[in-house]
Amino acid sequence: MEERLVSICLCDMNPPAKIKDVPARVCTRCGERLYSADVAEQLDDIRDSFGTPDHIEEMHVYDFKRVRPSDDEVPITTAN
């Protein structure tokens, strides 16, 4: 695990929002993120009291069906 600043997408908000520079411990093998109790509480507070954003960014949207390879290009495997 290493300390990093990460971004969090609150995609269930309307409109979706991104919180930048959130301190987290990140696994260097799998990328899993762990947040301290203090950071998690602050994120809840931010989510509950959105004010004016610092700035607005454009978000790119891709249609999964359009950008994914066709079934014959990539074999699909399932876990046993």
VOVOSE-194034 format. One record per residue (C-alpha): residue number from 1; residue in three letters; x, y negated, z negated. Coordinates in Angstrom, 1 decimal. Example, Ala and Ser with C-alpha at 12.3 -4.5 7.8 and 13.67 -1.06 7.14 Angstrom:
BEGIN
- 1,ALA,12.3,4.5,-7.8
- 2,SER,13.7,1.1,-7.1
This chain:
BEGIN
- 1,MET,0.0,0.0,0.0
- 2,GLU,1.2,-3.5,0.7
- 3,GLU,-0.3,-6.9,0.0
- 4,ARG,-1.7,-8.7,3.1
- 5,LEU,-4.0,-11.5,4.0
- 6,VAL,-6.9,-10.1,6.1
- 7,SER,-10.1,-11.3,7.8
- 8,ILE,-13.5,-10.0,6.9
- 9,CYS,-16.5,-10.1,9.3
- 10,LEU,-19.8,-10.5,7.6
- 11,CYS,-21.6,-9.2,10.7
- 12,ASP,-24.9,-8.7,8.9
- 13,MET,-25.2,-12.4,8.3
- 14,ASN,-27.2,-14.6,10.7
- 15,PRO,-25.2,-15.9,12.3
- 16,PRO,-22.3,-13.6,11.7
- 17,ALA,-19.4,-15.1,9.8
- 18,LYS,-15.7,-14.4,9.4
- 19,ILE,-13.7,-15.1,6.2
- 20,LYS,-10.0,-15.5,6.9
- 21,ASP,-7.0,-15.1,4.7
- 22,VAL,-8.5,-12.7,2.1
- 23,PRO,-5.9,-11.1,-0.1
- 24,ALA,-6.0,-7.3,0.0
- 25,ARG,-3.9,-4.3,-0.6
- 26,VAL,-3.8,-2.4,2.7
- 27,CYS,-2.7,1.2,3.2
- 28,THR,0.2,1.3,5.6
- 29,ARG,-0.8,4.7,6.9
- 30,CYS,-4.6,4.4,7.5
- 31,GLY,-5.4,0.7,7.1
- 32,GLU,-7.8,1.2,4.2
- 33,ARG,-8.3,-2.1,2.3
- 34,LEU,-8.6,-2.5,-1.4
- 35,TYR,-9.7,-5.8,-3.0
- 36,SER,-9.2,-6.8,-6.6
- 37,ALA,-12.3,-7.3,-8.8
- 38,ASP,-11.7,-11.0,-8.7
- 39,VAL,-11.5,-11.2,-4.9
- 40,ALA,-14.6,-9.0,-4.5
- 41,GLU,-16.5,-11.3,-6.9
- 42,GLN,-15.4,-14.4,-5.0
- 43,LEU,-16.4,-12.8,-1.7
- 44,ASP,-19.9,-12.1,-3.2
- 45,ASP,-20.1,-15.8,-4.2
- 46,ILE,-19.0,-17.0,-0.8
- 47,ARG,-21.6,-14.7,0.9
- 48,ASP,-24.4,-16.0,-1.5
- 49,SER,-23.6,-19.7,-1.0
- 50,PHE,-22.6,-20.3,2.6
- 51,GLY,-22.1,-24.0,3.2
- 52,THR,-20.7,-25.7,6.2
- 53,PRO,-18.0,-23.6,7.9
- 54,ASP,-14.4,-24.8,8.2
- 55,HIS,-14.7,-24.4,11.9
- 56,ILE,-16.6,-22.4,14.6
- 57,GLU,-15.0,-19.8,16.7
- 58,GLU,-16.3,-18.1,19.8
- 59,MET,-16.9,-14.4,19.4
- 60,HIS,-16.4,-12.0,22.3
- 61,VAL,-19.1,-9.3,22.8
- 62,TYR,-18.5,-6.1,24.7
- 63,ASP,-21.1,-3.5,25.8
- 64,PHE,-19.7,-0.2,24.6
- 65,LYS,-21.4,1.7,27.5
- 66,ARG,-19.7,-0.6,30.0
- 67,VAL,-16.1,-0.6,28.6
- 68,ARG,-15.8,3.0,27.4
- 69,PRO,-14.1,5.5,29.8
- 70,SER,-16.4,7.9,31.5
- 71,ASP,-16.9,11.3,29.9
- 72,ASP,-14.7,13.1,32.5
- 73,GLU,-11.8,10.7,31.7
- 74,VAL,-11.5,11.3,28.0
- 75,PRO,-12.3,14.7,26.4
- 76,ILE,-14.5,14.5,23.4
- 77,THR,-13.6,16.6,20.4
- 78,THR,-15.4,17.3,17.2
- 79,ALA,-14.1,18.1,13.8
- 80,ASN,-14.5,21.7,12.7
